[in-house]
């Protein structure tokens, strides 16, 4: 993604519903199920360098990324780090 491009965050329930409905994971859900999911989701905005999740911490959430640039870092038991960066666009 070009750094000059602006991402429009989901600002309303309708934005969240539209985003979820076109996401492969949720595309088979009924409209009412997608609406229910959207009503119960929390929209979070992360600053550059802020962590969404950390390796080896227990997970209790599912994240659907609306857009931005993500970096995944995996550290082996021997201390080697592997990084992968990906851009996500709505």
Residue, then its C-alpha position, 0 to 999 in steps of 0.5 A: x500500500x502506498x503510504x500516501x493512501x488514506x484508509x477509511x476506517x469502518x465508522x458505522x455499523x453499516x461499514x462493519x457489516x459491509x466489511x464482514x459480509x465481503x470477507x471470505x471467512x464470514x461470506x456464508x453467514x446470513x445477513x442477520x448473523x453478520x449484523x449480530x457479529x458487527x454489533x458485537x465487534x470492537x473496532x481498534x486502531x493501532x499506531x505504527x509499531x504497536x502490537x496487535x498480538x504477541x507470540x506465545x500469549x494465549x489468544x482469546x480474540x479473532x481479528x479481521x484486519x480492515x487495512x494497513x501494514x502488518x509485520x509478523x515476527x516469529x522468534x525461534x527457541x534459539x533466538x532467531x527472528x523471522x519477519x514478514x510484512x504485508x499490506x492489507x487493503x479493504 
